[in-house]
Amino acid sequence: MSAEKKQSSINGSFRTIYYYIRAEDRRPIITVCLIIQNSQISTNRISRGVTICSSLDHPCKKTGRNIAFGRAIQALIHKTSAGPIKSDNAYNVMLDTGFKDSVDHMFVIAPNSYKSAYNPELSIWEQKLISKLEKNPDPS
């Protein structure tokens, strides 16, 4: 699992975090974008966008980020979750690429998860990433 964070400001009140679940050969097979609105963690509105490559895809980090960001922003704008993740397909993609099973990361693609999620239940990893924002609230 690799986490690469990009924190930016959108309209002065949004922060973004990207992280990736990679195959053993380091290809990003799942891209996750978290958008956090407001600076205080207790009053945040959070959205999550998820992109899952099929085993036939040639992963492209930029494309994955763009799709995940688009899904996260749509969840935030519409204040709703959409696009249920077909867990069997996502799990198979992870197994096919040699990903070692991790309960915390499987949480993101678990049943009742969405590709575009508004105020989702966060994984432990996501909670840690967001808590770092609280310690460093300046996006620059």
N, CA, C and O atoms as a MOPAC input file, in Angstrom:
PM7 MOZYME 1SCF
protein

 N      0.84400 1    -1.17100 1     0.00000 1
 C      0.00000 1     0.00000 1     0.00000 1
 C      0.88200 1     1.22300 1     0.00000 1
 O      1.83200 1     1.33000 1     0.77500 1
 N      0.55900 1     2.11600 1    -0.85800 1
 C      1.31500 1     3.35900 1    -0.94800 1
 C      0.35700 1     4.51300 1    -0.74700 1
 O     -0.74100 1     4.53000 1    -1.30200 1
 N      0.77100 1     5.45300 1     0.03200 1
 C     -0.03900 1     6.65500 1     0.20300 1
 C      0.75700 1     7.83500 1    -0.29500 1
 O      1.87200 1     8.09800 1     0.15500 1
 N      0.18000 1     8.51500 1    -1.20300 1
 C      0.79600 1     9.73600 1    -1.69300 1
 C     -0.24000 1    10.81200 1    -1.48700 1
 O     -1.34300 1    10.73600 1    -2.02800 1
 N      0.10800 1    11.80000 1    -0.71700 1
 C     -0.85200 1    12.83900 1    -0.40100 1
 C     -0.61500 1    14.05100 1    -1.28300 1
 O      0.52000 1    14.45300 1    -1.53800 1
 N     -1.70900 1    14.61400 1    -1.73700 1
 C     -1.65000 1    15.91700 1    -2.38300 1
 C     -2.68300 1    16.75900 1    -1.66300 1
 O     -3.87300 1    16.44500 1    -1.67300 1
 N     -2.23100 1    17.81200 1    -1.04900 1
 C     -3.14600 1    18.68400 1    -0.34000 1
 C     -3.23300 1    19.97600 1    -1.11600 1
 O     -2.22000 1    20.58400 1    -1.46100 1
 N     -4.45100 1    20.38400 1    -1.38300 1
 C     -4.61700 1    21.62400 1    -2.13600 1
 C     -5.82300 1    22.37800 1    -1.61700 1
 O     -6.62500 1    21.84900 1    -0.84800 1
 N     -5.93300 1    23.59700 1    -2.04100 1
 C     -7.04200 1    24.43800 1    -1.63100 1
 C     -7.93800 1    24.69500 1    -2.83800 1
 O     -7.46300 1    25.06600 1    -3.91100 1
 N     -9.21700 1    24.49500 1    -2.65100 1
 C    -10.19500 1    24.78400 1    -3.69000 1
 C    -11.20700 1    25.72900 1    -3.06200 1
 O    -11.86200 1    25.37500 1    -2.08200 1
 N    -11.33900 1    26.91200 1    -3.61000 1
 C    -12.23100 1    27.93100 1    -3.04900 1
 C    -11.90900 1    28.21800 1    -1.58600 1
 O    -12.77300 1    28.67100 1    -0.83600 1
 N    -10.68600 1    27.96100 1    -1.18500 1
 C    -10.25400 1    28.29400 1     0.16700 1
 C    -10.79400 1    27.41200 1     1.26500 1
 O    -10.42900 1    27.62100 1     2.42100 1
 N    -11.64500 1    26.43300 1     0.97900 1
 C    -12.23000 1    25.66800 1     2.07200 1
 C    -12.18700 1    24.15800 1     1.87500 1
 O    -12.79900 1    23.42700 1     2.65400 1
 N    -11.49300 1    23.67500 1     0.87100 1
 C    -11.41300 1    22.24900 1     0.60800 1
 C     -9.96500 1    21.78500 1     0.63100 1
 O     -9.05900 1    22.52300 1     0.24100 1
 N     -9.75700 1    20.56800 1     1.08800 1
 C     -8.45000 1    19.92300 1     1.02200 1
 C     -8.64900 1    18.57100 1     0.34800 1
 O     -9.68600 1    17.93100 1     0.52100 1
 N     -7.66800 1    18.14400 1    -0.40900 1
 C     -7.73900 1    16.83400 1    -1.04100 1
 C     -6.57100 1    15.97600 1    -0.58900 1
 O     -5.46600 1    16.46500 1    -0.35300 1
 N     -6.84400 1    14.69700 1    -0.47600 1
 C     -5.81200 1    13.70300 1    -0.19600 1
 C     -6.02900 1    12.57700 1    -1.19200 1
 O     -7.15000 1    12.10000 1    -1.37300 1
 N     -4.95200 1    12.16000 1    -1.83500 1
 C     -4.99900 1    11.00100 1    -2.71600 1
 C     -4.16400 1     9.89300 1    -2.09200 1
 O     -3.11300 1    10.15000 1    -1.50700 1
 N     -4.63600 1     8.67200 1    -2.22000 1
 C     -3.78000 1     7.54600 1    -1.88400 1
 C     -4.09600 1     6.40400 1    -2.83000 1
 O     -5.14600 1     6.36800 1    -3.47100 1
 N     -3.14900 1     5.46400 1    -2.89700 1
 C     -3.20700 1     4.40400 1    -3.90000 1
 C     -3.01700 1     3.04500 1    -3.24800 1
 O     -2.25000 1     2.89500 1    -2.29600 1
 N     -3.71100 1     2.08300 1    -3.76300 1
 C     -3.44500 1     0.69100 1    -3.42500 1
 C     -2.78400 1     0.13200 1    -4.67000 1
 O     -3.36800 1     0.11100 1    -5.75300 1
 N     -1.54700 1    -0.32200 1    -4.48800 1
 C     -0.73400 1    -0.71000 1    -5.63400 1
 C     -0.52700 1    -2.21800 1    -5.69000 1
 O     -0.56900 1    -2.91400 1    -4.67500 1
 N     -0.30300 1    -2.69300 1    -6.90400 1
 C      0.05500 1    -4.08900 1    -7.11900 1
 C      1.51200 1    -4.27200 1    -6.70500 1
 O      2.22000 1    -3.29700 1    -6.45400 1
 N      1.95200 1    -5.52200 1    -6.63500 1
 C      3.33100 1    -5.79500 1    -6.24900 1
 C      4.33200 1    -5.12800 1    -7.17800 1
 O      5.44000 1    -4.79800 1    -6.75700 1
 N      3.95700 1    -4.92500 1    -8.43200 1
 C      4.86000 1    -4.26500 1    -9.38000 1
 C      4.71900 1    -2.74100 1    -9.33700 1
 O      5.21600 1    -2.04200 1   -10.22000 1
 N      4.03400 1    -2.22500 1    -8.29500 1
 C      3.88200 1    -0.79600 1    -8.00400 1
 C      2.85800 1    -0.07200 1    -8.87400 1
 O      2.73700 1     1.14900 1    -8.78300 1
 N      2.11600 1    -0.79800 1    -9.71800 1
 C      1.07700 1    -0.13700 1   -10.51500 1
 C     -0.06800 1     0.26200 1    -9.58500 1
 O     -0.47300 1    -0.53700 1    -8.74000 1
 N     -0.60400 1     1.49100 1    -9.72200 1
 C     -1.73700 1     1.91700 1    -8.88200 1
 C     -3.03400 1     1.28800 1    -9.38700 1
 O     -3.59100 1     1.73300 1   -10.39100 1
 N     -3.52000 1     0.24900 1    -8.69200 1
 C     -4.71900 1    -0.44400 1    -9.16000 1
 C     -5.99900 1     0.15200 1    -8.58600 1
 O     -7.07200 1     0.01700 1    -9.17400 1
 N     -5.88300 1     0.80600 1    -7.44300 1
 C     -7.03400 1     1.50500 1    -6.85200 1
 C     -6.54400 1     2.89100 1    -6.43600 1
 O     -5.53700 1     3.02300 1    -5.73900 1
 N     -7.26400 1     3.91000 1    -6.87000 1
 C     -6.95100 1     5.28700 1    -6.50200 1
 C     -8.11100 1     5.81400 1    -5.67800 1
 O     -9.27500 1     5.65000 1    -6.04500 1
 N     -7.78400 1     6.44800 1    -4.56000 1
 C     -8.80900 1     7.01900 1    -3.68000 1
 C     -8.51300 1     8.50000 1    -3.49800 1
 O     -7.37800 1     8.89500 1    -3.23200 1
 N     -9.55400 1     9.30900 1    -3.64700 1
 C     -9.45700 1    10.74400 1    -3.40500 1
 C    -10.41300 1    11.08500 1    -2.26700 1
 O    -11.60600 1    10.78700 1    -2.33600 1
 N     -9.88600 1    11.70400 1    -1.23700 1
 C    -10.71600 1    12.22000 1    -0.15000 1
 C    -10.73800 1    13.73100 1    -0.26500 1
 O     -9.69200 1    14.36500 1    -0.40500 1
 N    -11.91800 1    14.30300 1    -0.20700 1
 C    -12.05700 1    15.75800 1    -0.17700 1
 C    -12.63200 1    16.11400 1     1.18100 1
 O    -13.66900 1    15.59900 1     1.59600 1
 N    -11.93000 1    17.00900 1     1.85900 1
 C    -12.31900 1    17.40900 1     3.20200 1
 C    -12.69100 1    18.87800 1     3.14900 1
 O    -11.88900 1    19.71600 1     2.73600 1
 N    -13.90900 1    19.18500 1     3.56600 1
 C    -14.37300 1    20.56900 1     3.59400 1
 C    -14.34600 1    21.04800 1     5.03200 1
 O    -14.71800 1    20.30300 1     5.93800 1
 N    -13.91600 1    22.27100 1     5.25300 1
 C    -13.76200 1    22.91300 1     6.55900 1
 C    -12.42800 1    22.52200 1     7.15800 1
 O    -11.83500 1    21.51600 1     6.77000 1
 N    -11.96600 1    23.30200 1     8.08400 1
 C    -10.64500 1    23.04800 1     8.65300 1
 C    -10.69900 1    22.28000 1     9.96000 1
 O     -9.70200 1    21.66800 1    10.34400 1
 N    -11.80600 1    22.28800 1    10.64300 1
 C    -11.90400 1    21.55500 1    11.90000 1
 C    -12.41300 1    20.14900 1    11.63700 1
 O    -13.48900 1    19.96600 1    11.06800 1
 N    -11.64700 1    19.17100 1    12.04700 1
 C    -11.96100 1    17.77100 1    11.75700 1
 C    -13.36000 1    17.39300 1    12.26600 1
 O    -14.04800 1    16.59800 1    11.62600 1
 N    -13.78500 1    17.94300 1    13.39600 1
 C    -15.07900 1    17.56300 1    13.97100 1
 C    -16.25900 1    18.09900 1    13.16400 1
 O    -17.37100 1    17.58400 1    13.28300 1
 N    -16.03200 1    19.12700 1    12.34600 1
 C    -17.13300 1    19.70000 1    11.57100 1
 C    -16.97600 1    19.45600 1    10.07700 1
 O    -17.67700 1    20.05200 1     9.25900 1
 N    -16.04500 1    18.57300 1     9.73700 1
 C    -15.78800 1    18.30600 1     8.32200 1
 C    -16.96700 1    17.65600 1     7.62600 1
 O    -17.72200 1    16.88000 1     8.21100 1
 N    -17.09400 1    17.99700 1     6.37100 1
 C    -17.88500 1    17.20800 1     5.43500 1
 C    -16.84600 1    16.55000 1     4.55800 1
 O    -15.97000 1    17.21900 1     4.01100 1
 N    -16.94100 1    15.25200 1     4.42200 1
 C    -15.93200 1    14.49100 1     3.69800 1
 C    -16.59600 1    13.72500 1     2.57300 1
 O    -17.70600 1    13.21200 1     2.71900 1
 N    -15.90100 1    13.65300 1     1.44700 1
 C    -16.36900 1    12.79100 1     0.36700 1
 C    -15.19400 1    11.94800 1    -0.11100 1
 O    -14.03100 1    12.33000 1     0.01700 1
 N    -15.53800 1    10.79300 1    -0.66400 1
 C    -14.52100 1     9.86800 1    -1.16200 1
 C    -14.86900 1     9.46600 1    -2.58200 1
 O    -16.01500 1     9.12500 1    -2.87600 1
 N    -13.88200 1     9.50700 1    -3.45800 1
 C    -14.02300 1     8.99800 1    -4.81500 1
 C    -13.04800 1     7.84600 1    -4.98700 1
 O    -11.89300 1     7.93800 1    -4.57000 1
 N    -13.50800 1     6.76400 1    -5.59800 1
 C    -12.67900 1     5.57200 1    -5.76500 1
 C    -12.66100 1     5.16700 1    -7.23400 1
 O    -13.69500 1     5.15000 1    -7.90100 1
 N    -11.47400 1     4.84400 1    -7.72300 1
 C    -11.29900 1     4.30600 1    -9.06700 1
 C    -10.63200 1     2.94700 1    -8.93000 1
 O     -9.62200 1     2.80900 1    -8.24000 1
 N    -11.20100 1     1.94600 1    -9.59000 1
 C    -10.65200 1     0.58700 1    -9.54700 1
 C    -10.34800 1     0.14700 1   -10.97100 1
 O    -11.23900 1     0.09200 1   -11.81800 1
 N     -9.08100 1    -0.16700 1   -11.22800 1
 C     -8.69600 1    -0.65200 1   -12.56000 1
 C     -9.14100 1    -2.09900 1   -12.71900 1
 O     -9.11000 1    -2.88200 1   -11.77000 1
 N     -9.54600 1    -2.43000 1   -13.90600 1
 C     -9.81200 1    -3.83500 1   -14.18200 1
 C     -8.47200 1    -4.50100 1   -14.45300 1
 O     -7.47800 1    -3.82300 1   -14.71300 1
 N     -8.44400 1    -5.81200 1   -14.39400 1
 C     -7.19000 1    -6.52300 1   -14.64600 1
 C     -6.73500 1    -6.35900 1   -16.09700 1
 O     -5.58200 1    -6.65100 1   -16.41500 1
 N     -7.62600 1    -5.89800 1   -16.98300 1
 C     -7.27900 1    -5.67800 1   -18.38900 1
 C     -6.75300 1    -4.26700 1   -18.65000 1
 O     -6.18800 1    -4.00100 1   -19.71100 1
 N     -6.93600 1    -3.36000 1   -17.68400 1
 C     -6.49400 1    -1.97600 1   -17.83300 1
 C     -4.98400 1    -1.85100 1   -17.67600 1
 O     -4.33000 1    -2.68600 1   -17.05100 1
 N     -4.45900 1    -0.79900 1   -18.25400 1
 C     -3.07800 1    -0.38400 1   -18.01100 1
 C     -3.18700 1     0.84900 1   -17.12100 1
 O     -3.48400 1     1.93600 1   -17.61700 1
 N     -2.95300 1     0.70400 1   -15.81100 1
 C     -3.17900 1     1.81400 1   -14.88800 1
 C     -2.40200 1     3.07400 1   -15.25100 1
 O     -1.22400 1     3.03100 1   -15.60600 1
 N     -3.09900 1     4.17900 1   -15.14900 1
 C     -2.50700 1     5.49400 1   -15.38000 1
 C     -2.84700 1     6.33700 1   -14.15000 1
 O     -4.01700 1     6.59600 1   -13.86600 1
 N     -1.81700 1     6.75800 1   -13.43100 1
 C     -2.01600 1     7.49500 1   -12.19100 1
 C     -2.84500 1     8.76100 1   -12.41300 1
 O     -3.75800 1     9.04600 1   -11.63900 1
 N     -2.53600 1     9.51300 1   -13.45400 1
 C     -3.24500 1    10.76500 1   -13.72300 1
 C     -4.72300 1    10.50900 1   -14.00800 1
 O     -5.58700 1    11.21800 1   -13.49100 1
 N     -5.01400 1     9.50500 1   -14.82300 1
 C     -6.40700 1     9.17800 1   -15.13900 1
 C     -7.14700 1     8.73400 1   -13.88300 1
 O     -8.27300 1     9.16700 1   -13.63800 1
 N     -6.52000 1     7.87500 1   -13.09000 1
 C     -7.13800 1     7.41000 1   -11.84500 1
 C     -7.44500 1     8.55900 1   -10.90200 1
 O     -8.51600 1     8.60500 1   -10.29700 1
 N     -6.50500 1     9.48800 1   -10.77700 1
 C     -6.71200 1    10.65300 1    -9.91000 1
 C     -7.86500 1    11.51100 1   -10.41500 1
 O     -8.70900 1    11.95100 1    -9.63400 1
 N     -7.89800 1    11.74700 1   -11.72200 1
 C     -8.97200 1    12.57700 1   -12.28600 1
 C    -10.34400 1    11.95400 1   -12.06600 1
 O    -11.28900 1    12.64700 1   -11.69100 1
 N    -10.45300 1    10.66700 1   -12.29400 1
 C    -11.74700 1     9.99100 1   -12.10700 1
 C    -12.13300 1     9.99000 1   -10.63000 1
 O    -13.27400 1    10.30000 1   -10.28600 1
 N    -11.18300 1     9.64100 1    -9.75100 1
 C    -11.47700 1     9.60700 1    -8.31200 1
 C    -11.87300 1    10.99500 1    -7.80400 1
 O    -12.81200 1    11.11900 1    -7.01800 1
 N    -11.15800 1    12.04800 1    -8.25000 1
 C    -11.49700 1    13.41600 1    -7.84400 1
 C    -12.90300 1    13.78300 1    -8.31600 1
 O    -13.69300 1    14.34000 1    -7.55300 1
 N    -13.21300 1    13.47000 1    -9.57200 1
 C    -14.54800 1    13.77000 1   -10.10700 1
 C    -15.64600 1    13.11100 1    -9.29900 1
 O    -16.68500 1    13.71700 1    -9.03900 1
 N    -15.41600 1    11.87500 1    -8.90600 1
 C    -16.42000 1    11.16100 1    -8.10500 1
 C    -16.54600 1    11.77200 1    -6.71300 1
 O    -17.65400 1    11.90500 1    -6.19200 1
 N    -15.42100 1    12.14300 1    -6.10900 1
 C    -15.46200 1    12.74500 1    -4.77400 1
 C    -16.16600 1    14.09500 1    -4.80100 1
 O    -16.95600 1    14.39700 1    -3.90700 1
 N    -15.88800 1    14.91000 1    -5.81600 1
 C    -16.50000 1    16.23700 1    -5.88600 1
 C    -18.00100 1    16.13200 1    -6.14700 1
 O    -18.77700 1    16.93100 1    -5.62400 1
 N    -18.41500 1    15.15300 1    -6.95200 1
 C    -19.84700 1    14.94300 1    -7.19700 1
 C    -20.57100 1    14.55500 1    -5.91400 1
 O    -21.68400 1    15.01700 1    -5.66200 1
 N    -19.94500 1    13.71100 1    -5.10700 1
 C    -20.56000 1    13.33000 1    -3.82600 1
 C    -20.72200 1    14.55300 1    -2.93100 1
 O    -21.74000 1    14.70400 1    -2.25600 1
 N    -19.72700 1    15.41800 1    -2.92800 1
 C    -19.78400 1    16.60700 1    -2.08200 1
 C    -20.82900 1    17.60000 1    -2.58700 1
 O    -21.56200 1    18.19100 1    -1.79300 1
 N    -20.89700 1    17.78200 1    -3.88900 1
 C    -21.86400 1    18.71700 1    -4.48000 1
 C    -23.29900 1    18.23800 1    -4.25200 1
 O    -24.16500 1    19.01000 1    -3.84200 1
 N    -23.53600 1    16.95200 1    -4.52400 1
 C    -24.89700 1    16.40900 1    -4.43800 1
 C    -25.25800 1    15.89500 1    -3.04600 1
 O    -26.41000 1    15.54800 1    -2.78500 1
 N    -24.26600 1    15.84900 1    -2.15600 1
 C    -24.47400 1    15.38200 1    -0.78000 1
 C    -25.13800 1    14.01200 1    -0.74900 1
 O    -26.07400 1    13.76600 1     0.01100 1
 N    -24.62300 1    13.12700 1    -1.60200 1
 C    -25.15400 1    11.76800 1    -1.66100 1
 C    -24.07800 1    10.81800 1    -2.17000 1
 O    -23.10400 1    11.24100 1    -2.79200 1
 N    -24.26500 1     9.54500 1    -1.90300 1
 C    -23.35700 1     8.51000 1    -2.39600 1
 C    -23.98700 1     7.84800 1    -3.61100 1
 O    -25.20800 1     7.72300 1    -3.70400 1
 N    -23.13200 1     7.42400 1    -4.54500 1
 C    -23.63200 1     6.79700 1    -5.76900 1
 C    -22.60100 1     5.81000 1    -6.30500 1
 O    -21.43300 1     5.84000 1    -5.92000 1
 N    -23.05000 1     4.94600 1    -7.19000 1
 C    -22.16400 1     3.98800 1    -7.84200 1
 C    -21.65500 1     2.91400 1    -6.90800 1
 O    -20.46400 1     2.87600 1    -6.60000 1
 N    -22.54000 1     2.03400 1    -6.44700 1
 C    -22.08700 1     0.97500 1    -5.53900 1
 C    -20.91200 1     0.19200 1    -6.13500 1
 O    -20.89500 1    -0.12000 1    -7.32500 1
 N    -19.94500 1    -0.11300 1    -5.29100 1
 C    -18.79700 1    -0.89800 1    -5.73800 1
 C    -19.19500 1    -2.36600 1    -5.74300 1
 O    -19.72700 1    -2.88400 1    -4.76100 1
 N    -18.93400 1    -3.02000 1    -6.85300 1
 C    -19.18000 1    -4.45600 1    -6.94500 1
 C    -17.99000 1    -5.14200 1    -6.29400 1
 O    -16.95100 1    -5.34400 1    -6.92300 1
 N    -18.15500 1    -5.49800 1    -5.02900 1
 C    -17.04200 1    -5.97500 1    -4.21500 1
 C    -16.32400 1    -7.17700 1    -4.80400 1
 O    -15.09900 1    -7.26100 1    -4.71400 1
 N    -17.05400 1    -8.10900 1    -5.40500 1
 C    -16.39500 1    -9.28800 1    -5.96400 1
 C    -15.40400 1    -8.87200 1    -7.04200 1
 O    -14.28000 1    -9.37400 1    -7.08300 1
 N    -15.81500 1    -7.95700 1    -7.91600 1
 C    -14.92900 1    -7.49500 1    -8.97800 1
 C    -13.70800 1    -6.78500 1    -8.39300 1
 O    -12.58100 1    -7.05300 1    -8.80900 1
 N    -13.92000 1    -5.89300 1    -7.44500 1
 C    -12.81300 1    -5.15500 1    -6.84600 1
 C    -11.85900 1    -6.09600 1    -6.12500 1
 O    -10.64100 1    -5.95700 1    -6.24100 1
 N    -12.39400 1    -7.03300 1    -5.39600 1
 C    -11.56000 1    -7.98900 1    -4.66600 1
 C    -10.75000 1    -8.83300 1    -5.64800 1
 O     -9.56700 1    -9.08600 1    -5.42000 1
 N    -11.37900 1    -9.26600 1    -6.73000 1
 C    -10.67400 1   -10.06500 1    -7.73400 1
 C     -9.55100 1    -9.27800 1    -8.39700 1
 O     -8.48700 1    -9.83000 1    -8.67800 1
 N     -9.77900 1    -7.99400 1    -8.64700 1
 C     -8.72600 1    -7.15700 1    -9.21400 1
 C     -7.52700 1    -7.14400 1    -8.27100 1
 O     -6.38500 1    -7.27700 1    -8.71100 1
 N     -7.78600 1    -6.98500 1    -6.98900 1
 C     -6.70000 1    -6.94500 1    -6.01800 1
 C     -5.95100 1    -8.28000 1    -5.97700 1
 O     -4.72200 1    -8.29700 1    -5.92000 1
 N     -6.67900 1    -9.38700 1    -6.00600 1
 C     -6.03400 1   -10.70000 1    -5.97800 1
 C     -5.25700 1   -10.97000 1    -7.26100 1
 O     -4.14900 1   -11.50300 1    -7.22200 1
 N     -5.84400 1   -10.59800 1    -8.40300 1
 C     -5.20100 1   -10.84400 1    -9.69700 1
 C     -3.87600 1   -10.10300 1    -9.83300 1
 O     -2.98300 1   -10.56200 1   -10.54500 1
 N     -3.74000 1    -8.98200 1    -9.17200 1
 C     -2.52200 1    -8.19500 1    -9.30800 1
 C     -1.52400 1    -8.50600 1    -8.20000 1
 O     -0.47900 1    -7.86100 1    -8.11800 1
 N     -1.82300 1    -9.46900 1    -7.35800 1
 C     -0.87500 1    -9.88000 1    -6.33000 1
 C     -0.93600 1    -9.05800 1    -5.06200 1
 O     -0.00600 1    -9.10300 1    -4.25600 1
 N     -2.00600 1    -8.30800 1    -4.86500 1
 C     -2.13900 1    -7.49000 1    -3.66300 1
 C     -2.29700 1    -8.38900 1    -2.44500 1
 O     -3.08300 1    -9.33700 1    -2.45500 1
 N     -1.54700 1    -8.08400 1    -1.40600 1
 C     -1.66900 1    -8.85400 1    -0.16600 1
 C     -2.86900 1    -8.32900 1     0.60000 1
 O     -3.00700 1    -7.12200 1     0.80300 1
 N     -3.73000 1    -9.22800 1     1.02200 1
 C     -4.97200 1    -8.87200 1     1.68900 1
 C     -4.71500 1    -7.99500 1     2.91900 1
 O     -3.82700 1    -8.28100 1     3.72300 1
 N     -5.47900 1    -6.95600 1     3.05000 1
 C     -5.40800 1    -6.05700 1     4.19300 1
 C     -6.81800 1    -5.66600 1     4.57400 1
 O     -7.55100 1    -5.09200 1     3.76900 1
 N     -7.19300 1    -5.97200 1     5.78700 1
 C     -8.55800 1    -5.69600 1     6.23700 1
 C     -8.88700 1    -4.21800 1     6.11300 1
 O     -9.98200 1    -3.86900 1     5.67200 1
 N     -7.96300 1    -3.34100 1     6.49400 1
 C     -8.23600 1    -1.91100 1     6.46600 1
 C     -8.46900 1    -1.40700 1     5.04700 1
 O     -9.38100 1    -0.61200 1     4.81700 1
 N     -7.66800 1    -1.85300 1     4.10400 1
 C     -7.82800 1    -1.38500 1     2.73200 1
 C     -9.01000 1    -2.05500 1     2.04900 1
 O     -9.62800 1    -1.46200 1     1.16500 1
 N     -9.33100 1    -3.26600 1     2.44100 1
 C    -10.50700 1    -3.92900 1     1.88800 1
 C    -11.77900 1    -3.19500 1     2.32800 1
 O    -12.81100 1    -3.26900 1     1.66000 1
 N    -11.69200 1    -2.48800 1     3.45400 1
 C    -12.81900 1    -1.73100 1     3.97700 1
 C    -13.33600 1    -0.73200 1     2.94500 1
 O    -14.54300 1    -0.51000 1     2.84700 1
 N    -12.43200 1    -0.13300 1     2.17900 1
 C    -12.80300 1     0.88100 1     1.18700 1
 C    -13.64600 1     0.27000 1     0.07200 1
 O    -14.50100 1     0.95100 1    -0.49500 1
 N    -13.42200 1    -0.99500 1    -0.25000 1
 C    -14.17100 1    -1.63700 1    -1.32700 1
 C    -15.11900 1    -2.70600 1    -0.79000 1
 O    -15.52800 1    -3.60300 1    -1.52800 1
 N    -15.46600 1    -2.61400 1     0.48200 1
 C    -16.35500 1    -3.58700 1     1.12100 1
 C    -17.79500 1    -3.42800 1     0.62300 1
 O    -18.13600 1    -2.42200 1     0.00100 1
 N    -18.64000 1    -4.43800 1     0.90600 1
 C    -20.06200 1    -4.28600 1     0.56300 1
 C    -20.60700 1    -2.99000 1     1.16200 1
 O    -20.18800 1    -2.56400 1     2.23800 1
 N    -21.52900 1    -2.38600 1     0.46200 1
 C    -22.15000 1    -1.11600 1     0.85900 1
 C    -21.20600 1     0.07400 1     0.71200 1
 O    -21.48100 1     1.14600 1     1.25100 1
 N    -20.10400 1    -0.09600 1    -0.00600 1
 C    -19.22800 1     1.02800 1    -0.31900 1
 C    -19.61100 1     1.57300 1    -1.68800 1
 O    -20.22900 1     0.88600 1    -2.50100 1
 N    -19.22900 1     2.81800 1    -1.92000 1
 C    -19.58700 1     3.48200 1    -3.16800 1
 C    -18.36100 1     4.06900 1    -3.84500 1
 O    -17.38600 1     4.42300 1    -3.18300 1
 N    -18.41500 1     4.17300 1    -5.17500 1
 C    -17.34900 1     4.83000 1    -5.92500 1
 C    -17.36300 1     6.32000 1    -5.64400 1
 O    -16.32500 1     6.97700 1    -5.71700 1
 N    -18.52500 1     6.85500 1    -5.32600 1
 C    -18.71300 1     8.25600 1    -5.00900 1
 C    -19.47100 1     8.30100 1    -3.68100 1
 O    -20.67400 1     8.04200 1    -3.64700 1
 N    -18.77000 1     8.62900 1    -2.58200 1
 C    -19.37800 1     8.51900 1    -1.25100 1
 C    -19.36000 1     9.85500 1    -0.51300 1
 O    -18.34700 1    10.55400 1    -0.49200 1
 N    -20.48500 1    10.19300 1     0.08700 1
 C    -20.61800 1    11.41000 1     0.87800 1
 C    -20.61000 1    11.04400 1     2.35700 1
 O    -21.37600 1    10.18500 1     2.79300 1
 N    -19.74100 1    11.69900 1     3.12800 1
 C    -19.54900 1    11.41100 1     4.54300 1
 C    -19.45600 1     9.90300 1     4.80400 1
 O    -20.22600 1     9.35700 1     5.59300 1
 N    -18.50400 1     9.23600 1     4.13400 1
 C    -18.37000 1     7.79100 1     4.29900 1
 C    -17.78700 1     7.43500 1     5.66300 1
 O    -17.16100 1     8.26600 1     6.32100 1
 N    -17.99900 1     6.20200 1     6.07100 1
 C    -17.29100 1     5.69500 1     7.24100 1
 C    -15.83800 1     5.51900 1     6.79700 1
 O    -15.56500 1     4.85400 1     5.79800 1
 N    -14.92500 1     6.10700 1     7.53200 1
 C    -13.52600 1     6.11300 1     7.12000 1
 C    -12.77800 1     4.89000 1     7.63700 1
 O    -13.05200 1     4.39100 1     8.72900 1
 N    -11.84100 1     4.42400 1     6.84100 1
 C    -10.96400 1     3.33700 1     7.29000 1
 C     -9.97800 1     3.92000 1     8.31000 1
 O     -9.86300 1     5.13900 1     8.44100 1
 N     -9.28600 1     3.06400 1     9.01000 1
 C     -8.28900 1     3.52300 1     9.98100 1
 C     -7.20400 1     4.32500 1     9.26700 1
 O     -6.76200 1     5.35700 1     9.77200 1
 N     -6.77700 1     3.85800 1     8.10100 1
 C     -5.75400 1     4.56000 1     7.31600 1
 C     -6.23200 1     5.96700 1     6.95100 1
 O     -5.47900 1     6.93300 1     7.08100 1
 N     -7.47100 1     6.08300 1     6.49700 1
 C     -8.00800 1     7.39100 1     6.11600 1
 C     -8.10800 1     8.31400 1     7.32600 1
 O     -7.83800 1     9.50900 1     7.21600 1
 N     -8.48900 1     7.77600 1     8.46700 1
 C     -8.55400 1     8.58200 1     9.68400 1
 C     -7.18000 1     9.14800 1    10.03600 1
 O     -7.06600 1    10.29800 1    10.45900 1
 N     -6.13700 1     8.33100 1     9.85900 1
 C     -4.77800 1     8.79700 1    10.14600 1
 C     -4.36200 1     9.89300 1     9.17500 1
 O     -3.76500 1    10.89100 1     9.58000 1
 N     -4.67400 1     9.71200 1     7.89300 1
 C     -4.32300 1    10.73700 1     6.90600 1
 C     -5.02200 1    12.06000 1     7.21900 1
 O     -4.40600 1    13.12400 1     7.15200 1
 N     -6.28600 1    11.99100 1     7.55300 1
 C     -7.04800 1    13.21300 1     7.83100 1
 C     -6.59000 1    13.86600 1     9.12400 1
 O     -6.57800 1    15.09200 1     9.22900 1
 N     -6.21300 1    13.06100 1    10.10700 1
 C     -5.75500 1    13.65200 1    11.37300 1
 C     -4.47400 1    14.46500 1    11.16100 1
 O     -4.20800 1    15.41100 1    11.90200 1
 N     -3.67400 1    14.09200 1    10.13800 1
 C     -2.48400 1    14.87900 1     9.82200 1
 C     -2.84700 1    16.27600 1     9.32600 1
 O     -2.09100 1    17.22600 1     9.52900 1
 N     -4.01000 1    16.39900 1     8.67400 1
 C     -4.46200 1    17.71100 1     8.23000 1
 C     -4.76600 1    18.61800 1     9.40700 1
 O     -4.52200 1    19.82300 1     9.36600 1
 N     -5.30100 1    18.01700 1    10.44800 1
 C     -5.64300 1    18.80200 1    11.63900 1
 C     -4.37300 1    19.38200 1    12.27900 1
 O     -4.38100 1    20.48500 1    12.82400 1
 N     -3.28400 1    18.60800 1    12.19700 1
 C     -2.01800 1    19.07500 1    12.75700 1
 C     -1.34800 1    20.11200 1    11.85700 1
 O     -0.55900 1    20.93400 1    12.32300 1
 N     -1.67200 1    20.06500 1    10.55600 1
 C     -1.09000 1    20.99100 1     9.58700 1
 C     -2.20800 1    21.55600 1     8.71700 1
 O     -2.33300 1    21.16800 1     7.55600 1
 N     -3.02700 1    22.46900 1     9.25500 1
 C     -4.19400 1    22.95800 1     8.51500 1
 C     -3.89200 1    23.83300 1     7.33100 1
 O     -4.78600 1    24.06600 1     6.51700 1
 N     -2.66500 1    24.34000 1     7.18400 1
 C     -2.34200 1    25.20000 1     6.05100 1
 C     -2.03400 1    24.35700 1     4.82100 1
 O     -1.10700 1    23.54800 1     4.86800 1
 N     -2.78000 1    24.51100 1     3.70600 1
 C     -2.57100 1    23.67300 1     2.52700 1
 C     -1.30400 1    24.00900 1     1.73400 1
 O     -0.95300 1    23.25300 1     0.82800 1
 N     -0.62200 1    25.07900 1     2.02800 1
 C      0.56000 1    25.44800 1     1.24100 1
 C      1.82200 1    24.77200 1     1.73000 1
 O      2.89500 1    24.98700 1     1.16600 1

